[in-house]
Amino acid sequence: MRHASRSRPAIAWVILGGQVLAASGCHSWQTQTGSAESILAAKPQNIRIATKSHPTMTEVTGPKVTNDSLYGMVAGSEQAVGVSLADVTAVQIQHASTGRTVGLVAGITVAAVIAAALISYDAVCDGYAC
């Protein structure tokens, strides 16, 4: 025998978890146009860069421009980065994706409504042949 009052917190956790995912998971890296100096003027916390000598994107935390060089730390390590701005071929910054966020929130809302309907149905039919 199941009681609806025991299942309601589960719905709240589903909705809360969905909102947390929507806030944190709906980002994408987008290549920026313009000079590295102008892109870094917005002071992003993390960027990805590609250079002439290393064309694979490398994530850099705490990027700073001093004179004609970019400095920071390789994300997830203690390795320092120092590269000439003239050597940087691409810069990416993480941006929120409105479409992905709306889709995720809508999907979680639909799932929560279905779960609530099933729990309500189970509570009404508890002990009866519905």
PEHU-V276547 format. One record per pair of residues at least 6 apart in sequence whose C-alpha atoms are under 8 Angstrom apart, sorted by the first residue. I is the first residue (numbers start at 1). J is the second residue. Records with the same first field share a line. If there is no record, write none. Layout:
I=J ; J
This chain:
1=126 ; 127
2=122 ; 123 ; 126
3=123
4=119 ; 120 ; 122 ; 123
7=119
8=116
11=112 ; 115 ; 116
14=108 ; 112
15=108 ; 109 ; 112
18=104 ; 105 ; 108
19=105
22=101 ; 104 ; 105
23=101
26=96 ; 97 ; 98 ; 100 ; 101
27=94 ; 95 ; 96 ; 97
28=94 ; 95 ; 96 ; 97
29=92 ; 93 ; 94 ; 95
30=92 ; 93 ; 94 ; 95
31=90 ; 91 ; 92 ; 93
32=39 ; 90 ; 91 ; 92 ; 93
33=39 ; 91
36=85 ; 88 ; 91
37=65 ; 85
39=91
40=63 ; 64 ; 65
43=63 ; 64
44=62 ; 63 ; 93
45=61 ; 62 ; 63
46=59 ; 60 ; 61 ; 62 ; 63 ; 93 ; 94
47=59 ; 60 ; 61 ; 63 ; 91 ; 92 ; 93 ; 94
48=57 ; 58 ; 59 ; 60 ; 91 ; 92 ; 93
49=57 ; 58 ; 59 ; 60 ; 88 ; 89 ; 90 ; 91 ; 92
50=56 ; 57 ; 58 ; 88 ; 89 ; 90 ; 91
51=87 ; 88 ; 89 ; 90
52=87 ; 88 ; 89
53=87
55=89
58=74
59=74 ; 75
60=72 ; 73 ; 74 ; 75 ; 81
61=72 ; 73 ; 74 ; 75
62=71 ; 72 ; 73
63=70 ; 71 ; 72 ; 73
64=70 ; 71 ; 72
65=71
68=84 ; 85 ; 86
69=82 ; 83 ; 84 ; 85
70=81 ; 82 ; 83 ; 84 ; 85
71=80 ; 81 ; 82 ; 83
72=80 ; 81 ; 82
73=79 ; 80 ; 81
74=80 ; 81
